[in-house]
Amino acid sequence: MLSDRLKQLRIENNFLQKEIAQKLKITTSAYGFYEQGKRTPDAETLNKIAELYNVSIDYLLGRTNIRDSADKITKSLNDDPELTEFWDTLKDREDLKLLFKQTKEMTPGDIKKIIRIIKAIEDEEDRNDG
């Protein structure tokens, strides 16, 4: 599963194996072995790969199909069109990315509460600015 995910992510991001290897400071053949399933990256390299592609280690290892916090939040809000629409305006904001990473251990219900709070704050700011 790891080998499939590595190849899929590399292709999606238009990287060559050589480019990934350079970013990870390993040889191209070592990285090639990861994609072929002949070798498994150590914990440090796995962390670097997860950061490079902005996905969780659990996603890389096939433990979940949720790639990152943004995906988890999206799935948590899918039954609430208003919050989903609001989330679509928020998810790329740099000032909130750290907050989104903190949702890793949260339940979908807790995530909804957080997004509702952020929406209430944003709505209040809009009223005060207008």
QUIURUR-V243048 format. One record per run of one state. SS is the DSSP state (@ for helix, = for strand, . for the rest). FROM is the first residue (numbers start at 1). TO is the last residue. Records with the same first field share a line. If there is no record, write none. Layout:
SS: FROM-TO + FROM-TO
This chain:
.: 1-1 + 13-16 + 25-27 + 37-42 + 54-56 + 61-68 + 77-80 + 91-93 + 106-107 + 130-130
@: 2-12 + 17-24 + 28-36 + 43-53 + 57-60 + 69-76 + 81-90 + 94-105 + 108-129
